[in-house]
Amino acid sequence: MAFVEPVTLRERGVRLEPLALSHEDGLRAAAADGELWKLRITSVPEPEGTRAYIESALAMREQGQRFAFAVVEEATGKVLGTTSYHDIVPAVRRVEIGYTWYAASVQRTHVNTTCKLLMMGHAFDTLACHVVGWRTDNYNFASQRAIERLGAKKDGVLRGHALRRDGTIRDTVMYSMRAGEWPEARAQLLYLLERYSPAA
C-alpha cells in the first residue's frame, strides 16, 4: 500500500484532486496565465510540454516518489495550478511539498495558503508525518518568504544542487517543519485565511 493514498481535499472553495491527464487543458491554460514557463527559477511546463509534465508526475506516483494534485476552483471546475507531495520517505514518515505553481491571476490570494493548510493538515494529521519539508531555488525569494510565512524553519542550503531550465546550476534552500510545530503553524494559517476572507 502506498504511503500517500489517492485523496481529494477541500477548503474555502479550493479543491485538491489527484492530477490526471484529464487536467491537461486546464493546466496548460493556468500556465499561460502569466506565461509562467518563462520564469527561470520554476519548473512550469511550456504549453506543448504539459502532457509530458503530467505523465512524468504520474510515473513518479507509480514509483512512490511523488503524489501530484490539480488545484481546482470548486465553483467553476477551473484548474488554477498544481502542487505535490514529493521525496516521500515512509520509513521516517517524511514528505516534502513542492512542484507548486499557480496561474498568475490567483497568486497572492487565499489559494496558496489554503492549499498549504490542506496539505500540511493531511500530512501531519492523517499520514502522521514527523516532518514536512520544502525546497526552493536560492533566487526564488518570493517562494522563500512564502515558506517562512508557513512557520517552516530553514535547514540550510545545498550548494550546486540542481540544474535550472536555462542550464545554470542552482543552490537549493531547504526548509522543514516538525509535527510538534504544526498546531502553532495551523493557527497562523487559519488567522491568515480569516484576514483574506473575513466572511468565510
NUPAZA-62220 format. One line per field, with one value per atom (N, C-alpha, C): residue in three letters; atom name; x, y, z. Coordinates in steps of 0.1 Angstrom, whole numbers, plus 5000, padded with zeros to 4 digits. Layout:
BEGIN
residuo = (ALA, ...)
atomo = (CA, ...)
x = (X, ...)
y = (Y, ...)
z = (Z, ...)
END
This chain:
BEGIN
residuo = (MET, MET, MET, ALA, ALA, ALA, PHE, PHE, PHE, VAL, VAL, VAL, GLU, GLU, GLU, PRO, PRO, PRO, VAL, VAL, VAL, THR, THR, THR, LEU, LEU, LEU, ARG, ARG, ARG, GLU, GLU, GLU, ARG, ARG, ARG, GLY, GLY, GLY, VAL, VAL, VAL, ARG, ARG, ARG, LEU, LEU, LEU, GLU, GLU, GLU, PRO, PRO, PRO, LEU, LEU, LEU, ALA, ALA, ALA, LEU, LEU, LEU, SER, SER, SER, HIS, HIS, HIS, GLU, GLU, GLU, ASP, ASP, ASP, GLY, GLY, GLY, LEU, LEU, LEU, ARG, ARG, ARG, ALA, ALA, ALA, ALA, ALA, ALA, ALA, ALA, ALA, ALA, ALA, ALA, ASP, ASP, ASP, GLY, GLY, GLY, GLU, GLU, GLU, LEU, LEU, LEU, TRP, TRP, TRP, LYS, LYS, LYS, LEU, LEU, LEU, ARG, ARG, ARG, ILE, ILE, ILE, THR, THR, THR, SER, SER, SER, VAL, VAL, VAL, PRO, PRO, PRO, GLU, GLU, GLU, PRO, PRO, PRO, GLU, GLU, GLU, GLY, GLY, GLY, THR, THR, THR, ARG, ARG, ARG, ALA, ALA, ALA, TYR, TYR, TYR, ILE, ILE, ILE, GLU, GLU, GLU, SER, SER, SER, ALA, ALA, ALA, LEU, LEU, LEU, ALA, ALA, ALA, MET, MET, MET, ARG, ARG, ARG, GLU, GLU, GLU, GLN, GLN, GLN, GLY, GLY, GLY, GLN, GLN, GLN, ARG, ARG, ARG, PHE, PHE, PHE, ALA, ALA, ALA, PHE, PHE, PHE, ALA, ALA, ALA, VAL, VAL, VAL, VAL, VAL, VAL, GLU, GLU, GLU, GLU, GLU, GLU, ALA, ALA, ALA, THR, THR, THR, GLY, GLY, GLY, LYS, LYS, LYS, VAL, VAL, VAL, LEU, LEU, LEU, GLY, GLY, GLY, THR, THR, THR, THR, THR, THR, SER, SER, SER, TYR, TYR, TYR, HIS, HIS, HIS, ASP, ASP, ASP, ILE, ILE, ILE, VAL, VAL, VAL, PRO, PRO, PRO, ALA, ALA, ALA, VAL, VAL, VAL, ARG, ARG, ARG, ARG, ARG, ARG, VAL, VAL, VAL, GLU, GLU, GLU, ILE, ILE, ILE, GLY, GLY, GLY, TYR, TYR, TYR, THR, THR, THR, TRP, TRP, TRP, TYR, TYR, TYR, ALA, ALA, ALA, ALA, ALA, ALA, SER, SER, SER, VAL, VAL, VAL, GLN, GLN, GLN, ARG, ARG, ARG, THR, THR, THR, HIS, HIS, HIS, VAL, VAL, VAL, ASN, ASN, ASN, THR, THR, THR, THR, THR, THR, CYS, CYS, CYS, LYS, LYS, LYS, LEU, LEU, LEU, LEU, LEU, LEU, MET, MET, MET, MET, MET, MET, GLY, GLY, GLY, HIS, HIS, HIS, ALA, ALA, ALA, PHE, PHE, PHE, ASP, ASP, ASP, THR, THR, THR, LEU, LEU, LEU, ALA, ALA, ALA, CYS, CYS, CYS, HIS, HIS, HIS, VAL, VAL, VAL, VAL, VAL, VAL, GLY, GLY, GLY, TRP, TRP, TRP, ARG, ARG, ARG, THR, THR, THR, ASP, ASP, ASP, ASN, ASN, ASN, TYR, TYR, TYR, ASN, ASN, ASN, PHE, PHE, PHE, ALA, ALA, ALA, SER, SER, SER, GLN, GLN, GLN, ARG, ARG, ARG, ALA, ALA, ALA, ILE, ILE, ILE, GLU, GLU, GLU, ARG, ARG, ARG, LEU, LEU, LEU, GLY, GLY, GLY, ALA, ALA, ALA, LYS, LYS, LYS, LYS, LYS, LYS, ASP, ASP, ASP, GLY, GLY, GLY, VAL, VAL, VAL, LEU, LEU, LEU, ARG, ARG, ARG, GLY, GLY, GLY, HIS, HIS, HIS, ALA, ALA, ALA, LEU, LEU, LEU, ARG, ARG, ARG, ARG, ARG, ARG, ASP, ASP, ASP, GLY, GLY, GLY, THR, THR, THR, ILE, ILE, ILE, ARG, ARG, ARG, ASP, ASP, ASP, THR, THR, THR, VAL, VAL, VAL, MET, MET, MET, TYR, TYR, TYR, SER, SER, SER, MET, MET, MET, ARG, ARG, ARG, ALA, ALA, ALA, GLY, GLY, GLY, GLU, GLU, GLU, TRP, TRP, TRP, PRO, PRO, PRO, GLU, GLU, GLU, ALA, ALA, ALA, ARG, ARG, ARG, ALA, ALA, ALA, GLN, GLN, GLN, LEU, LEU, LEU, LEU, LEU, LEU, TYR, TYR, TYR, LEU, LEU, LEU, LEU, LEU, LEU, GLU, GLU, GLU, ARG, ARG, ARG, TYR, TYR, TYR, SER, SER, SER, PRO, PRO, PRO, ALA, ALA, ALA, ALA, ALA, ALA)
atomo = (N, CA, C, N, CA, C, N, CA, C, N, CA, C, N, CA, C, N, CA, C, N, CA, C, N, CA, C, N, CA, C, N, CA, C, N, CA, C, N, CA, C, N, CA, C, N, CA, C, N, CA, C, N, CA, C, N, CA, C, N, CA, C, N, CA, C, N, CA, C, N, CA, C, N, CA, C, N, CA, C, N, CA, C, N, CA, C, N, CA, C, N, CA, C, N, CA, C, N, CA, C, N, CA, C, N, CA, C, N, CA, C, N, CA, C, N, CA, C, N, CA, C, N, CA, C, N, CA, C, N, CA, C, N, CA, C, N, CA, C, N, CA, C, N, CA, C, N, CA, C, N, CA, C, N, CA, C, N, CA, C, N, CA, C, N, CA, C, N, CA, C, N, CA, C, N, CA, C, N, CA, C, N, CA, C, N, CA, C, N, CA, C, N, CA, C, N, CA, C, N, CA, C, N, CA, C, N, CA, C, N, CA, C, N, CA, C, N, CA, C, N, CA, C, N, CA, C, N, CA, C, N, CA, C, N, CA, C, N, CA, C, N, CA, C, N, CA, C, N, CA, C, N, CA, C, N, CA, C, N, CA, C, N, CA, C, N, CA, C, N, CA, C, N, CA, C, N, CA, C, N, CA, C, N, CA, C, N, CA, C, N, CA, C, N, CA, C, N, CA, C, N, CA, C, N, CA, C, N, CA, C, N, CA, C, N, CA, C, N, CA, C, N, CA, C, N, CA, C, N, CA, C, N, CA, C, N, CA, C, N, CA, C, N, CA, C, N, CA, C, N, CA, C, N, CA, C, N, CA, C, N, CA, C, N, CA, C, N, CA, C, N, CA, C, N, CA, C, N, CA, C, N, CA, C, N, CA, C, N, CA, C, N, CA, C, N, CA, C, N, CA, C, N, CA, C, N, CA, C, N, CA, C, N, CA, C, N, CA, C, N, CA, C, N, CA, C, N, CA, C, N, CA, C, N, CA, C, N, CA, C, N, CA, C, N, CA, C, N, CA, C, N, CA, C, N, CA, C, N, CA, C, N, CA, C, N, CA, C, N, CA, C, N, CA, C, N, CA, C, N, CA, C, N, CA, C, N, CA, C, N, CA, C, N, CA, C, N, CA, C, N, CA, C, N, CA, C, N, CA, C, N, CA, C, N, CA, C, N, CA, C, N, CA, C, N, CA, C, N, CA, C, N, CA, C, N, CA, C, N, CA, C, N, CA, C, N, CA, C, N, CA, C, N, CA, C, N, CA, C, N, CA, C, N, CA, C, N, CA, C, N, CA, C, N, CA, C, N, CA, C, N, CA, C, N, CA, C, N, CA, C, N, CA, C, N, CA, C, N, CA, C, N, CA, C, N, CA, C, N, CA, C, N, CA, C, N, CA, C, N, CA, C, N, CA, C, N, CA, C, N, CA, C, N, CA, C, N, CA, C, N, CA, C, N, CA, C, N, CA, C, N, CA, C, N, CA, C, N, CA, C, N, CA, C, N, CA, C, N, CA, C, N, CA, C, N, CA, C, N, CA, C, N, CA, C, N, CA, C, N, CA, C, N, CA, C, N, CA, C)
x = (5008, 5000, 5009, 5005, 5013, 5012, 5022, 5022, 5012, 5012, 5002, 4992, 4980, 4969, 4961, 4954, 4946, 4936, 4935, 4926, 4922, 4910, 4906, 4904, 4910, 4910, 4902, 4894, 4886, 4886, 4887, 4886, 4884, 4875, 4873, 4873, 4865, 4863, 4874, 4885, 4896, 4895, 4898, 4898, 4911, 4917, 4929, 4925, 4927, 4923, 4935, 4936, 4948, 4949, 4961, 4964, 4963, 4956, 4953, 4955, 4956, 4957, 4945, 4934, 4922, 4924, 4934, 4937, 4946, 4949, 4959, 4955, 4943, 4939, 4939, 4933, 4932, 4946, 4955, 4969, 4976, 4974, 4980, 4975, 4962, 4957, 4962, 4963, 4968, 4982, 4991, 5005, 5005, 4996, 4995, 4992, 4985, 4981, 4993, 5001, 5013, 5025, 5023, 5035, 5045, 5041, 5049, 5061, 5061, 5073, 5085, 5083, 5094, 5102, 5097, 5105, 5116, 5128, 5140, 5141, 5134, 5135, 5124, 5115, 5104, 5105, 5096, 5096, 5083, 5076, 5064, 5066, 5058, 5060, 5055, 5062, 5058, 5045, 5036, 5023, 5024, 5034, 5035, 5041, 5046, 5051, 5042, 5030, 5021, 5017, 5014, 5011, 5023, 5035, 5047, 5049, 5046, 5047, 5038, 5025, 5016, 5020, 5025, 5029, 5041, 5050, 5061, 5057, 5047, 5042, 5035, 5028, 5021, 5031, 5042, 5052, 5059, 5061, 5067, 5058, 5045, 5035, 5035, 5037, 5037, 5050, 5060, 5073, 5072, 5062, 5060, 5069, 5073, 5082, 5075, 5063, 5056, 5041, 5033, 5018, 5014, 5010, 5007, 4991, 4988, 4974, 4972, 4960, 4955, 4948, 4951, 4944, 4932, 4920, 4908, 4899, 4893, 4883, 4870, 4865, 4854, 4841, 4839, 4826, 4826, 4837, 4838, 4844, 4852, 4860, 4872, 4875, 4887, 4900, 4910, 4923, 4931, 4936, 4943, 4958, 4962, 4976, 4978, 4990, 4993, 5002, 5002, 5011, 5013, 5024, 5027, 5033, 5030, 5039, 5051, 5063, 5074, 5085, 5095, 5106, 5099, 5090, 5082, 5091, 5093, 5101, 5093, 5086, 5077, 5084, 5096, 5103, 5105, 5106, 5108, 5096, 5085, 5073, 5076, 5082, 5085, 5080, 5075, 5072, 5077, 5079, 5081, 5069, 5067, 5057, 5064, 5060, 5067, 5060, 5068, 5062, 5050, 5050, 5038, 5039, 5028, 5027, 5012, 5009, 4995, 4994, 4983, 4980, 4983, 4989, 4992, 4981, 4969, 4957, 4953, 4957, 4954, 4966, 4977, 4989, 4986, 4991, 4989, 4974, 4967, 4953, 4953, 4941, 4940, 4944, 4946, 4947, 4959, 4971, 4983, 4982, 4977, 4976, 4966, 4955, 4945, 4951, 4958, 4965, 4974, 4982, 4992, 4985, 4974, 4967, 4962, 4956, 4951, 4962, 4973, 4984, 4991, 4994, 5001, 4992, 4979, 4970, 4969, 4968, 4968, 4980, 4992, 5005, 5006, 5003, 5005, 4994, 4982, 4970, 4965, 4967, 4962, 4974, 4985, 4996, 5005, 5003, 5011, 5026, 5029, 5043, 5050, 5062, 5071, 5076, 5079, 5085, 5078, 5076, 5072, 5083, 5088, 5099, 5095, 5103, 5102, 5116, 5117, 5130, 5127, 5136, 5133, 5146, 5146, 5158, 5163, 5176, 5181, 5178, 5174, 5170, 5154, 5147, 5133, 5129, 5131, 5129, 5114, 5105, 5091, 5087, 5092, 5089, 5095, 5107, 5113, 5105, 5100, 5091, 5078, 5073, 5060, 5062, 5073, 5076, 5078, 5085, 5088, 5075, 5066, 5053, 5045, 5048, 5041, 5046, 5057, 5063, 5074, 5078, 5089, 5102, 5111, 5124, 5134, 5144, 5154, 5164, 5166, 5176, 5190, 5190, 5203, 5203, 5214, 5215, 5224, 5218, 5226, 5232, 5245, 5252, 5254, 5252, 5254, 5246, 5233, 5224, 5217, 5212, 5203, 5205, 5200, 5201, 5188, 5189, 5177, 5174, 5162, 5158, 5167, 5174, 5183, 5197, 5199, 5212, 5222, 5218, 5227, 5224, 5234, 5233, 5228, 5218, 5213, 5217, 5217, 5218, 5203, 5201, 5187, 5186, 5176, 5173, 5163, 5167, 5159, 5152, 5139, 5132, 5124, 5120, 5112, 5104, 5094, 5085, 5083, 5085, 5082, 5068, 5063, 5049, 5046, 5055, 5052, 5050, 5055, 5053, 5040, 5033, 5022, 5010, 5006, 4995, 4996, 5008, 5010, 5009, 5015, 5015, 5001, 4993, 4979, 4971, 4973, 4966, 4970, 4982, 4987, 4980, 4980, 4974, 4959, 4952, 4938, 4936, 4945, 4944, 4946, 4956, 4958, 4946, 4940, 4929, 4917, 4915, 4904, 4906, 4919, 4922, 4919, 4922, 4918, 4903, 4896, 4881, 4874, 4872, 4866, 4852, 4845, 4832, 4832, 4843, 4844, 4842)
y = (4988, 5000, 5013, 5022, 5034, 5043, 5050, 5058, 5070, 5076, 5086, 5080, 5077, 5072, 5083, 5080, 5090, 5096, 5109, 5116, 5129, 5134, 5148, 5156, 5168, 5177, 5190, 5195, 5207, 5217, 5230, 5240, 5253, 5262, 5275, 5277, 5269, 5270, 5264, 5258, 5252, 5237, 5230, 5215, 5210, 5201, 5194, 5180, 5176, 5163, 5157, 5144, 5137, 5142, 5146, 5151, 5139, 5142, 5132, 5138, 5130, 5135, 5144, 5142, 5150, 5164, 5167, 5181, 5189, 5182, 5188, 5201, 5203, 5216, 5227, 5223, 5233, 5237, 5228, 5231, 5240, 5237, 5245, 5259, 5261, 5274, 5281, 5274, 5280, 5285, 5278, 5282, 5294, 5294, 5305, 5319, 5318, 5329, 5335, 5343, 5349, 5343, 5334, 5328, 5323, 5315, 5311, 5303, 5296, 5288, 5297, 5310, 5319, 5322, 5319, 5321, 5311, 5316, 5306, 5299, 5303, 5297, 5288, 5284, 5275, 5263, 5253, 5241, 5241, 5252, 5252, 5248, 5238, 5234, 5244, 5244, 5251, 5245, 5252, 5246, 5233, 5231, 5218, 5207, 5211, 5201, 5197, 5202, 5200, 5185, 5178, 5164, 5156, 5158, 5151, 5154, 5167, 5171, 5162, 5160, 5152, 5137, 5132, 5118, 5116, 5125, 5124, 5123, 5132, 5132, 5118, 5113, 5100, 5089, 5089, 5079, 5079, 5091, 5093, 5088, 5090, 5084, 5069, 5063, 5048, 5043, 5051, 5047, 5051, 5058, 5061, 5073, 5081, 5092, 5106, 5106, 5119, 5117, 5125, 5125, 5139, 5141, 5154, 5156, 5169, 5173, 5184, 5184, 5196, 5205, 5218, 5227, 5233, 5231, 5234, 5243, 5253, 5262, 5254, 5252, 5244, 5248, 5261, 5266, 5265, 5266, 5266, 5253, 5246, 5235, 5239, 5252, 5257, 5253, 5248, 5244, 5257, 5258, 5270, 5268, 5255, 5252, 5238, 5235, 5222, 5222, 5212, 5211, 5196, 5192, 5178, 5175, 5163, 5157, 5151, 5152, 5145, 5142, 5135, 5129, 5123, 5114, 5107, 5096, 5096, 5087, 5080, 5069, 5063, 5059, 5054, 5048, 5058, 5071, 5081, 5091, 5087, 5095, 5109, 5111, 5124, 5126, 5138, 5142, 5156, 5160, 5174, 5179, 5192, 5198, 5207, 5205, 5213, 5210, 5213, 5213, 5222, 5233, 5241, 5253, 5255, 5268, 5270, 5283, 5287, 5298, 5298, 5309, 5323, 5332, 5345, 5352, 5350, 5357, 5353, 5341, 5337, 5337, 5342, 5344, 5355, 5354, 5364, 5365, 5354, 5353, 5343, 5338, 5328, 5314, 5312, 5299, 5291, 5298, 5290, 5287, 5297, 5294, 5283, 5283, 5272, 5259, 5258, 5245, 5240, 5250, 5245, 5240, 5247, 5242, 5228, 5225, 5212, 5202, 5205, 5195, 5193, 5203, 5201, 5194, 5197, 5190, 5176, 5172, 5158, 5151, 5158, 5151, 5149, 5158, 5157, 5149, 5152, 5147, 5133, 5131, 5118, 5108, 5113, 5104, 5103, 5111, 5111, 5113, 5123, 5126, 5132, 5129, 5135, 5148, 5149, 5161, 5163, 5176, 5181, 5190, 5188, 5197, 5205, 5214, 5223, 5225, 5228, 5232, 5242, 5252, 5262, 5267, 5273, 5280, 5291, 5292, 5303, 5317, 5318, 5331, 5333, 5323, 5324, 5330, 5343, 5349, 5350, 5351, 5350, 5337, 5326, 5313, 5311, 5316, 5315, 5323, 5335, 5342, 5335, 5329, 5321, 5309, 5302, 5291, 5295, 5306, 5311, 5316, 5321, 5325, 5314, 5302, 5290, 5286, 5291, 5287, 5277, 5273, 5264, 5270, 5261, 5265, 5262, 5272, 5270, 5260, 5249, 5239, 5242, 5249, 5252, 5253, 5253, 5255, 5244, 5237, 5227, 5234, 5236, 5243, 5235, 5241, 5234, 5221, 5223, 5211, 5206, 5215, 5211, 5220, 5215, 5223, 5231, 5244, 5252, 5249, 5253, 5251, 5258, 5269, 5276, 5270, 5259, 5252, 5256, 5267, 5271, 5262, 5262, 5253, 5261, 5256, 5264, 5258, 5267, 5263, 5261, 5252, 5249, 5252, 5260, 5263, 5253, 5247, 5236, 5241, 5237, 5241, 5229, 5229, 5218, 5223, 5215, 5217, 5203, 5203, 5190, 5190, 5178, 5176, 5185, 5186, 5194, 5209, 5214, 5228, 5230, 5220, 5221, 5228, 5225, 5232, 5248, 5253, 5267, 5272, 5265, 5269, 5268, 5258, 5258, 5270, 5273, 5285, 5298, 5299, 5311, 5310, 5299, 5298, 5301, 5296, 5300, 5315, 5321, 5335, 5343, 5338, 5345, 5344, 5332, 5330, 5338, 5340, 5349, 5363, 5367, 5381, 5382, 5371, 5371, 5372, 5365, 5363, 5364, 5376, 5377, 5370, 5369, 5364, 5349, 5343, 5328, 5321)
z = (5000, 5000, 5000, 4992, 4991, 5004, 5007, 5019, 5017, 5005, 5002, 4993, 4998, 4990, 4983, 4972, 4965, 4974, 4974, 4983, 4976, 4979, 4974, 4987, 4987, 4999, 4995, 5004, 5001, 5012, 5009, 5019, 5012, 5016, 5012, 4997, 4990, 4976, 4967, 4974, 4966, 4968, 4957, 4958, 4952, 4960, 4955, 4952, 4939, 4934, 4927, 4927, 4921, 4907, 4903, 4890, 4880, 4869, 4858, 4844, 4834, 4821, 4817, 4823, 4820, 4824, 4832, 4836, 4826, 4815, 4806, 4801, 4796, 4790, 4801, 4812, 4823, 4828, 4829, 4834, 4824, 4811, 4801, 4802, 4804, 4805, 4817, 4828, 4841, 4839, 4832, 4829, 4820, 4811, 4801, 4808, 4819, 4827, 4834, 4827, 4832, 4825, 4815, 4808, 4818, 4827, 4838, 4835, 4823, 4819, 4816, 4814, 4811, 4824, 4835, 4848, 4849, 4850, 4850, 4863, 4874, 4887, 4891, 4881, 4883, 4873, 4876, 4867, 4859, 4857, 4850, 4835, 4830, 4817, 4806, 4795, 4783, 4778, 4771, 4767, 4760, 4751, 4744, 4753, 4765, 4774, 4785, 4785, 4796, 4798, 4787, 4788, 4794, 4789, 4794, 4809, 4813, 4827, 4835, 4831, 4838, 4838, 4827, 4826, 4835, 4836, 4845, 4859, 4863, 4877, 4880, 4870, 4872, 4873, 4865, 4866, 4880, 4885, 4898, 4909, 4907, 4916, 4917, 4905, 4905, 4912, 4912, 4919, 4934, 4938, 4952, 4956, 4946, 4949, 4950, 4944, 4943, 4941, 4948, 4945, 4942, 4929, 4924, 4925, 4928, 4928, 4918, 4912, 4905, 4915, 4914, 4923, 4914, 4919, 4912, 4920, 4912, 4918, 4919, 4931, 4934, 4926, 4926, 4920, 4905, 4898, 4883, 4877, 4885, 4880, 4872, 4873, 4866, 4873, 4865, 4871, 4874, 4886, 4890, 4890, 4891, 4892, 4897, 4903, 4907, 4919, 4927, 4939, 4942, 4948, 4950, 4964, 4969, 4979, 4971, 4975, 4968, 4978, 4973, 4982, 4994, 4991, 5001, 5007, 5021, 5027, 5039, 5035, 5045, 5058, 5057, 5068, 5080, 5076, 5086, 5087, 5079, 5079, 5075, 5064, 5059, 5045, 5042, 5028, 5026, 5014, 5011, 5002, 5003, 4995, 4984, 4972, 4961, 4948, 4937, 4923, 4923, 4931, 4933, 4924, 4916, 4908, 4905, 4904, 4902, 4891, 4884, 4874, 4881, 4873, 4878, 4885, 4880, 4885, 4899, 4904, 4917, 4927, 4922, 4931, 4940, 4952, 4963, 4967, 4965, 4970, 4981, 4985, 4996, 4991, 4978, 4972, 4978, 4977, 4982, 4997, 5005, 5019, 5022, 5014, 5016, 5012, 5001, 4997, 5007, 5013, 5023, 5036, 5040, 5051, 5049, 5037, 5034, 5033, 5027, 5025, 5038, 5046, 5058, 5068, 5068, 5077, 5074, 5061, 5057, 5060, 5058, 5061, 5076, 5084, 5099, 5106, 5102, 5109, 5104, 5091, 5085, 5083, 5077, 5074, 5086, 5096, 5109, 5106, 5097, 5093, 5105, 5107, 5117, 5112, 5099, 5093, 5079, 5076, 5062, 5058, 5046, 5041, 5028, 5025, 5013, 5008, 4995, 4989, 4978, 4976, 4966, 4961, 4949, 4943, 4952, 4953, 4962, 4957, 4944, 4939, 4938, 4943, 4943, 4957, 4958, 4971, 4975, 4966, 4969, 4975, 4969, 4975, 4989, 4991, 5004, 5014, 5011, 5020, 5023, 5013, 5014, 5024, 5022, 5030, 5045, 5047, 5060, 5067, 5059, 5065, 5070, 5065, 5070, 5084, 5088, 5101, 5099, 5087, 5085, 5089, 5093, 5097, 5085, 5083, 5073, 5078, 5071, 5075, 5069, 5058, 5052, 5037, 5030, 5016, 5010, 5000, 4993, 4981, 4981, 4970, 4958, 4946, 4934, 4933, 4936, 4938, 4926, 4917, 4907, 4895, 4883, 4871, 4870, 4866, 4862, 4847, 4843, 4829, 4819, 4823, 4814, 4814, 4821, 4822, 4833, 4840, 4851, 4863, 4872, 4883, 4896, 4902, 4913, 4927, 4937, 4951, 4955, 4964, 4968, 4983, 4987, 5001, 5006, 5018, 5024, 5036, 5038, 5050, 5055, 5068, 5073, 5085, 5088, 5100, 5106, 5119, 5127, 5132, 5135, 5139, 5151, 5160, 5172, 5169, 5157, 5154, 5146, 5142, 5133, 5140, 5153, 5158, 5158, 5161, 5160, 5146, 5137, 5123, 5117, 5121, 5117, 5122, 5134, 5140, 5131, 5128, 5120, 5106, 5099, 5086, 5087, 5097, 5098, 5101, 5108, 5111, 5097, 5090, 5077, 5067, 5067, 5059, 5063, 5076, 5081, 5076, 5075, 5070, 5055, 5048, 5033, 5031, 5039, 5037, 5050, 5056, 5069, 5070, 5059, 5060, 5059, 5056, 5054, 5068)
END
